């Protein structure tokens, strides 16, 4: 029983790490796109990065 719980915990940890890595890569890609749009003064693409309800 204890071995089964440890195995499931290991699987969950591996899946979480994989998802976290993918999320981080997506965030960095958006960050890079943001700066490219700013440098190019492409306001349309820059504004498309924000959620339509963003008020900040």
PDB file of N, CA, C and O in Angstrom, chain B, residues numbered from 101:
ATOM      1  N   UNK B 101       0.818  -1.199   0.000  1.00  0.00           N
ATOM      2  CA  UNK B 101       0.000   0.000   0.000  1.00  0.00           C
ATOM      3  C   UNK B 101       0.859   1.260   0.000  1.00  0.00           C
ATOM      4  O   UNK B 101       0.624   2.185  -0.776  1.00  0.00           O
ATOM      5  N   UNK B 102       1.862   1.282   0.885  1.00  0.00           N
ATOM      6  CA  UNK B 102       2.739   2.447   0.984  1.00  0.00           C
ATOM      7  C   UNK B 102       3.534   2.651  -0.305  1.00  0.00           C
ATOM      8  O   UNK B 102       3.778   3.784  -0.721  1.00  0.00           O
ATOM      9  N   UNK B 103       3.936   1.538  -0.934  1.00  0.00           N
ATOM     10  CA  UNK B 103       4.663   1.632  -2.198  1.00  0.00           C
ATOM     11  C   UNK B 103       3.762   2.206  -3.292  1.00  0.00           C
ATOM     12  O   UNK B 103       4.220   2.965  -4.145  1.00  0.00           O
ATOM     13  N   UNK B 104       2.490   1.842  -3.262  1.00  0.00           N
ATOM     14  CA  UNK B 104       1.541   2.363  -4.250  1.00  0.00           C
ATOM     15  C   UNK B 104       1.339   3.857  -4.095  1.00  0.00           C
ATOM     16  O   UNK B 104       1.273   4.580  -5.089  1.00  0.00           O
ATOM     17  N   UNK B 105       1.240   4.324  -2.871  1.00  0.00           N
ATOM     18  CA  UNK B 105       1.071   5.756  -2.613  1.00  0.00           C
ATOM     19  C   UNK B 105       2.317   6.512  -3.066  1.00  0.00           C
ATOM     20  O   UNK B 105       2.214   7.567  -3.692  1.00  0.00           O
ATOM     21  N   UNK B 106       3.497   5.968  -2.748  1.00  0.00           N
ATOM     22  CA  UNK B 106       4.747   6.610  -3.159  1.00  0.00           C
ATOM     23  C   UNK B 106       4.846   6.673  -4.681  1.00  0.00           C
ATOM     24  O   UNK B 106       5.298   7.675  -5.235  1.00  0.00           O
ATOM     25  N   UNK B 107       4.426   5.610  -5.354  1.00  0.00           N
ATOM     26  CA  UNK B 107       4.451   5.583  -6.816  1.00  0.00           C
ATOM     27  C   UNK B 107       3.518   6.649  -7.396  1.00  0.00           C
ATOM     28  O   UNK B 107       3.898   7.375  -8.315  1.00  0.00           O
ATOM     29  N   UNK B 108       2.307   6.741  -6.865  1.00  0.00           N
ATOM     30  CA  UNK B 108       1.359   7.751  -7.347  1.00  0.00           C
ATOM     31  C   UNK B 108       1.873   9.160  -7.081  1.00  0.00           C
ATOM     32  O   UNK B 108       1.701  10.052  -7.912  1.00  0.00           O
ATOM     33  N   UNK B 109       2.499   9.364  -5.932  1.00  0.00           N
ATOM     34  CA  UNK B 109       3.074  10.666  -5.618  1.00  0.00           C
ATOM     35  C   UNK B 109       4.188  11.012  -6.599  1.00  0.00           C
ATOM     36  O   UNK B 109       4.295  12.159  -7.034  1.00  0.00           O
ATOM     37  N   UNK B 110       5.011  10.043  -6.946  1.00  0.00           N
ATOM     38  CA  UNK B 110       6.083  10.269  -7.911  1.00  0.00           C
ATOM     39  C   UNK B 110       5.515  10.613  -9.285  1.00  0.00           C
ATOM     40  O   UNK B 110       6.031  11.503  -9.961  1.00  0.00           O
ATOM     41  N   UNK B 111       4.474   9.927  -9.698  1.00  0.00           N
ATOM     42  CA  UNK B 111       3.840  10.234 -10.991  1.00  0.00           C
ATOM     43  C   UNK B 111       3.243  11.631 -10.995  1.00  0.00           C
ATOM     44  O   UNK B 111       3.391  12.370 -11.968  1.00  0.00           O
ATOM     45  N   UNK B 112       2.573  11.993  -9.918  1.00  0.00           N
ATOM     46  CA  UNK B 112       1.964  13.320  -9.826  1.00  0.00           C
ATOM     47  C   UNK B 112       3.031  14.405  -9.845  1.00  0.00           C
ATOM     48  O   UNK B 112       2.857  15.442 -10.486  1.00  0.00           O
ATOM     49  N   UNK B 113       4.126  14.167  -9.147  1.00  0.00           N
ATOM     50  CA  UNK B 113       5.217  15.146  -9.121  1.00  0.00           C
ATOM     51  C   UNK B 113       5.825  15.317 -10.504  1.00  0.00           C
ATOM     52  O   UNK B 113       6.104  16.440 -10.924  1.00  0.00           O
ATOM     53  N   UNK B 114       6.030  14.226 -11.208  1.00  0.00           N
ATOM     54  CA  UNK B 114       6.594  14.293 -12.558  1.00  0.00           C
ATOM     55  C   UNK B 114       5.650  15.030 -13.504  1.00  0.00           C
ATOM     56  O   UNK B 114       6.100  15.836 -14.318  1.00  0.00           O
ATOM     57  N   UNK B 115       4.370  14.770 -13.410  1.00  0.00           N
ATOM     58  CA  UNK B 115       3.391  15.448 -14.270  1.00  0.00           C
ATOM     59  C   UNK B 115       3.348  16.933 -13.964  1.00  0.00           C
ATOM     60  O   UNK B 115       3.276  17.755 -14.877  1.00  0.00           O
ATOM     61  N   UNK B 116       3.393  17.283 -12.682  1.00  0.00           N
ATOM     62  CA  UNK B 116       3.374  18.702 -12.286  1.00  0.00           C
ATOM     63  C   UNK B 116       4.613  19.417 -12.811  1.00  0.00           C
ATOM     64  O   UNK B 116       4.513  20.535 -13.316  1.00  0.00           O
ATOM     65  N   UNK B 117       5.771  18.789 -12.697  1.00  0.00           N
ATOM     66  CA  UNK B 117       7.011  19.398 -13.174  1.00  0.00           C
ATOM     67  C   UNK B 117       6.962  19.616 -14.677  1.00  0.00           C
ATOM     68  O   UNK B 117       7.412  20.650 -15.172  1.00  0.00           O
ATOM     69  N   UNK B 118       6.426  18.661 -15.393  1.00  0.00           N
ATOM     70  CA  UNK B 118       6.326  18.779 -16.845  1.00  0.00           C
ATOM     71  C   UNK B 118       5.383  19.915 -17.213  1.00  0.00           C
ATOM     72  O   UNK B 118       5.685  20.691 -18.120  1.00  0.00           O
ATOM     73  N   UNK B 119       4.236  20.032 -16.523  1.00  0.00           N
ATOM     74  CA  UNK B 119       3.289  21.107 -16.784  1.00  0.00           C
ATOM     75  C   UNK B 119       3.893  22.457 -16.433  1.00  0.00           C
ATOM     76  O   UNK B 119       3.688  23.431 -17.157  1.00  0.00           O
ATOM     77  N   UNK B 120       4.632  22.530 -15.339  1.00  0.00           N
ATOM     78  CA  UNK B 120       5.261  23.780 -14.924  1.00  0.00           C
ATOM     79  C   UNK B 120       6.279  24.251 -15.950  1.00  0.00           C
ATOM     80  O   UNK B 120       6.373  25.444 -16.240  1.00  0.00           O
ATOM     81  N   UNK B 121       7.037  23.317 -16.495  1.00  0.00           N
ATOM     82  CA  UNK B 121       8.037  23.660 -17.507  1.00  0.00           C
ATOM     83  C   UNK B 121       7.355  24.195 -18.751  1.00  0.00           C
ATOM     84  O   UNK B 121       7.814  25.175 -19.339  1.00  0.00           O
ATOM     85  N   UNK B 122       6.264  23.564 -19.158  1.00  0.00           N
ATOM     86  CA  UNK B 122       5.521  24.009 -20.331  1.00  0.00           C
ATOM     87  C   UNK B 122       4.914  25.394 -20.089  1.00  0.00           C
ATOM     88  O   UNK B 122       4.958  26.252 -20.971  1.00  0.00           O
ATOM     89  N   UNK B 123       4.352  25.614 -18.904  1.00  0.00           N
ATOM     90  CA  UNK B 123       3.784  26.911 -18.574  1.00  0.00           C
ATOM     91  C   UNK B 123       4.846  27.996 -18.603  1.00  0.00           C
ATOM     92  O   UNK B 123       4.613  29.081 -19.135  1.00  0.00           O
ATOM     93  N   UNK B 124       6.002  27.713 -18.040  1.00  0.00           N
ATOM     94  CA  UNK B 124       7.088  28.690 -18.007  1.00  0.00           C
ATOM     95  C   UNK B 124       7.533  29.036 -19.424  1.00  0.00           C
ATOM     96  O   UNK B 124       7.791  30.202 -19.723  1.00  0.00           O
ATOM     97  N   UNK B 125       7.624  28.041 -20.295  1.00  0.00           N
ATOM     98  CA  UNK B 125       8.024  28.290 -21.682  1.00  0.00           C
ATOM     99  C   UNK B 125       7.001  29.172 -22.392  1.00  0.00           C
ATOM    100  O   UNK B 125       7.373  30.073 -23.145  1.00  0.00           O
ATOM    101  N   UNK B 126       5.721  28.918 -22.158  1.00  0.00           N
ATOM    102  CA  UNK B 126       4.677  29.740 -22.778  1.00  0.00           C
ATOM    103  C   UNK B 126       4.744  31.179 -22.283  1.00  0.00           C
ATOM    104  O   UNK B 126       4.598  32.120 -23.064  1.00  0.00           O
ATOM    105  N   UNK B 127       4.965  31.344 -20.988  1.00  0.00           N
ATOM    106  CA  UNK B 127       5.048  32.694 -20.417  1.00  0.00           C
ATOM    107  C   UNK B 127       6.241  33.452 -20.998  1.00  0.00           C
ATOM    108  O   UNK B 127       6.113  34.621 -21.360  1.00  0.00           O
ATOM    109  N   UNK B 128       7.400  32.796 -21.089  1.00  0.00           N
ATOM    110  CA  UNK B 128       8.572  33.465 -21.643  1.00  0.00           C
ATOM    111  C   UNK B 128       8.376  33.809 -23.116  1.00  0.00           C
ATOM    112  O   UNK B 128       8.857  34.845 -23.576  1.00  0.00           O
ATOM    113  N   UNK B 129       7.682  32.960 -23.856  1.00  0.00           N
ATOM    114  CA  UNK B 129       7.397  33.277 -25.261  1.00  0.00           C
ATOM    115  C   UNK B 129       6.523  34.516 -25.376  1.00  0.00           C
ATOM    116  O   UNK B 129       6.736  35.350 -26.256  1.00  0.00           O
ATOM    117  N   UNK B 130       5.541  34.640 -24.489  1.00  0.00           N
ATOM    118  CA  UNK B 130       4.702  35.841 -24.496  1.00  0.00           C
ATOM    119  C   UNK B 130       5.506  37.076 -24.099  1.00  0.00           C
ATOM    120  O   UNK B 130       5.301  38.156 -24.653  1.00  0.00           O
ATOM    121  N   UNK B 131       6.412  36.921 -23.153  1.00  0.00           N
ATOM    122  CA  UNK B 131       7.266  38.033 -22.730  1.00  0.00           C
ATOM    123  C   UNK B 131       8.149  38.515 -23.883  1.00  0.00           C
ATOM    124  O   UNK B 131       8.306  39.717 -24.098  1.00  0.00           O
ATOM    125  N   UNK B 132       8.722  37.562 -24.620  1.00  0.00           N
ATOM    126  CA  UNK B 132       9.554  37.915 -25.770  1.00  0.00           C
ATOM    127  C   UNK B 132       8.719  38.610 -26.845  1.00  0.00           C
ATOM    128  O   UNK B 132       9.157  39.600 -27.432  1.00  0.00           O
ATOM    129  N   UNK B 133       7.529  38.095 -27.097  1.00  0.00           N
ATOM    130  CA  UNK B 133       6.643  38.708 -28.090  1.00  0.00           C
ATOM    131  C   UNK B 133       6.287  40.130 -27.665  1.00  0.00           C
ATOM    132  O   UNK B 133       6.266  41.047 -28.487  1.00  0.00           O
ATOM    133  N   UNK B 134       6.009  40.303 -26.381  1.00  0.00           N
ATOM    134  CA  UNK B 134       5.670  41.627 -25.853  1.00  0.00           C
ATOM    135  C   UNK B 134       6.758  42.637 -26.207  1.00  0.00           C
ATOM    136  O   UNK B 134       6.462  43.708 -26.736  1.00  0.00           O
ATOM    137  N   UNK B 135       8.016  42.302 -25.917  1.00  0.00           N
ATOM    138  CA  UNK B 135       9.098  43.246 -26.179  1.00  0.00           C
ATOM    139  C   UNK B 135       9.338  43.457 -27.662  1.00  0.00           C
ATOM    140  O   UNK B 135       9.707  44.555 -28.077  1.00  0.00           O
ATOM    141  N   UNK B 136       9.134  42.428 -28.462  1.00  0.00           N
ATOM    142  CA  UNK B 136       9.266  42.604 -29.915  1.00  0.00           C
ATOM    143  C   UNK B 136       8.201  43.571 -30.435  1.00  0.00           C
ATOM    144  O   UNK B 136       8.489  44.418 -31.280  1.00  0.00           O
ATOM    145  N   UNK B 137       6.983  43.446 -29.934  1.00  0.00           N
ATOM    146  CA  UNK B 137       5.911  44.346 -30.354  1.00  0.00           C
ATOM    147  C   UNK B 137       6.174  45.762 -29.891  1.00  0.00           C
ATOM    148  O   UNK B 137       5.895  46.709 -30.626  1.00  0.00           O
ATOM    149  N   UNK B 138       6.702  45.928 -28.697  1.00  0.00           N
ATOM    150  CA  UNK B 138       7.032  47.263 -28.184  1.00  0.00           C
ATOM    151  C   UNK B 138       8.118  47.893 -29.047  1.00  0.00           C
ATOM    152  O   UNK B 138       8.010  49.055 -29.439  1.00  0.00           O
ATOM    153  N   UNK B 139       9.179  47.115 -29.345  1.00  0.00           N
ATOM    154  CA  UNK B 139      10.269  47.653 -30.163  1.00  0.00           C
ATOM    155  C   UNK B 139       9.788  48.043 -31.553  1.00  0.00           C
ATOM    156  O   UNK B 139      10.245  49.038 -32.117  1.00  0.00           O
ATOM    157  N   UNK B 140       8.862  47.257 -32.106  1.00  0.00           N
ATOM    158  CA  UNK B 140       8.354  47.517 -33.451  1.00  0.00           C
ATOM    159  C   UNK B 140       7.219  48.534 -33.445  1.00  0.00           C
ATOM    160  O   UNK B 140       6.736  48.937 -34.503  1.00  0.00           O
ATOM    161  N   UNK B 141       6.790  48.952 -32.241  1.00  0.00           N
ATOM    162  CA  UNK B 141       5.672  49.881 -32.079  1.00  0.00           C
ATOM    163  C   UNK B 141       4.406  49.335 -32.756  1.00  0.00           C
ATOM    164  O   UNK B 141       3.641  50.082 -33.365  1.00  0.00           O
ATOM    165  N   UNK B 142       4.205  48.021 -32.635  1.00  0.00           N
ATOM    166  CA  UNK B 142       3.037  47.353 -33.203  1.00  0.00           C
ATOM    167  C   UNK B 142       1.942  47.299 -32.135  1.00  0.00           C
ATOM    168  O   UNK B 142       1.823  46.317 -31.401  1.00  0.00           O
ATOM    169  N   UNK B 143       1.155  48.356 -32.061  1.00  0.00           N
ATOM    170  CA  UNK B 143       0.158  48.480 -31.000  1.00  0.00           C
ATOM    171  C   UNK B 143      -0.950  47.441 -31.101  1.00  0.00           C
ATOM    172  O   UNK B 143      -1.479  46.998 -30.081  1.00  0.00           O
ATOM    173  N   UNK B 144      -1.302  47.053 -32.302  1.00  0.00           N
ATOM    174  CA  UNK B 144      -2.377  46.076 -32.476  1.00  0.00           C
ATOM    175  C   UNK B 144      -1.983  44.728 -31.853  1.00  0.00           C
ATOM    176  O   UNK B 144      -2.753  44.141 -31.092  1.00  0.00           O
ATOM    177  N   UNK B 145      -0.799  44.253 -32.176  1.00  0.00           N
ATOM    178  CA  UNK B 145      -0.340  42.979 -31.608  1.00  0.00           C
ATOM    179  C   UNK B 145      -0.068  43.119 -30.114  1.00  0.00           C
ATOM    180  O   UNK B 145      -0.334  42.196 -29.345  1.00  0.00           O
ATOM    181  N   UNK B 146       0.455  44.259 -29.704  1.00  0.00           N
ATOM    182  CA  UNK B 146       0.722  44.517 -28.286  1.00  0.00           C
ATOM    183  C   UNK B 146      -0.564  44.434 -27.473  1.00  0.00           C
ATOM    184  O   UNK B 146      -0.603  43.779 -26.431  1.00  0.00           O
ATOM    185  N   UNK B 147      -1.605  45.092 -27.942  1.00  0.00           N
ATOM    186  CA  UNK B 147      -2.887  45.083 -27.226  1.00  0.00           C
ATOM    187  C   UNK B 147      -3.552  43.701 -27.256  1.00  0.00           C
ATOM    188  O   UNK B 147      -4.313  43.360 -26.351  1.00  0.00           O
ATOM    189  N   UNK B 148      -3.267  42.916 -28.285  1.00  0.00           N
ATOM    190  CA  UNK B 148      -3.857  41.577 -28.387  1.00  0.00           C
ATOM    191  C   UNK B 148      -3.318  40.636 -27.303  1.00  0.00           C
ATOM    192  O   UNK B 148      -3.923  39.598 -27.033  1.00  0.00           O
ATOM    193  N   UNK B 149      -2.208  40.983 -26.692  1.00  0.00           N
ATOM    194  CA  UNK B 149      -1.644  40.158 -25.629  1.00  0.00           C
ATOM    195  C   UNK B 149      -2.458  40.255 -24.348  1.00  0.00           C
ATOM    196  O   UNK B 149      -2.416  39.347 -23.517  1.00  0.00           O
ATOM    197  N   UNK B 150      -3.194  41.340 -24.181  1.00  0.00           N
ATOM    198  CA  UNK B 150      -3.947  41.576 -22.940  1.00  0.00           C
ATOM    199  C   UNK B 150      -5.345  41.000 -23.037  1.00  0.00           C
ATOM    200  O   UNK B 150      -5.925  40.943 -24.122  1.00  0.00           O
ATOM    201  N   UNK B 151      -5.878  40.580 -21.929  1.00  0.00           N
ATOM    202  CA  UNK B 151      -7.259  40.098 -21.853  1.00  0.00           C
ATOM    203  C   UNK B 151      -8.190  41.273 -22.149  1.00  0.00           C
ATOM    204  O   UNK B 151      -7.887  42.412 -21.795  1.00  0.00           O
ATOM    205  N   UNK B 152      -9.299  41.002 -22.784  1.00  0.00           N
ATOM    206  CA  UNK B 152     -10.220  42.081 -23.178  1.00  0.00           C
ATOM    207  C   UNK B 152     -10.783  42.841 -21.981  1.00  0.00           C
ATOM    208  O   UNK B 152     -11.183  43.995 -22.131  1.00  0.00           O
ATOM    209  N   UNK B 153     -10.825  42.238 -20.815  1.00  0.00           N
ATOM    210  CA  UNK B 153     -11.335  42.907 -19.609  1.00  0.00           C
ATOM    211  C   UNK B 153     -10.235  43.529 -18.756  1.00  0.00           C
ATOM    212  O   UNK B 153     -10.515  44.013 -17.660  1.00  0.00           O
ATOM    213  N   UNK B 154      -8.998  43.528 -19.229  1.00  0.00           N
ATOM    214  CA  UNK B 154      -7.878  44.079 -18.466  1.00  0.00           C
ATOM    215  C   UNK B 154      -8.074  45.580 -18.289  1.00  0.00           C
ATOM    216  O   UNK B 154      -8.350  46.286 -19.259  1.00  0.00           O
ATOM    217  N   UNK B 155      -7.937  46.066 -17.079  1.00  0.00           N
ATOM    218  CA  UNK B 155      -8.136  47.500 -16.821  1.00  0.00           C
ATOM    219  C   UNK B 155      -6.901  48.138 -16.200  1.00  0.00           C
ATOM    220  O   UNK B 155      -6.925  49.333 -15.907  1.00  0.00           O
ATOM    221  N   UNK B 156      -5.842  47.402 -15.990  1.00  0.00           N
ATOM    222  CA  UNK B 156      -4.638  47.930 -15.325  1.00  0.00           C
ATOM    223  C   UNK B 156      -3.806  48.695 -16.257  1.00  0.00           C
ATOM    224  O   UNK B 156      -2.758  49.210 -15.868  1.00  0.00           O
TER     225      UNK B 156
END
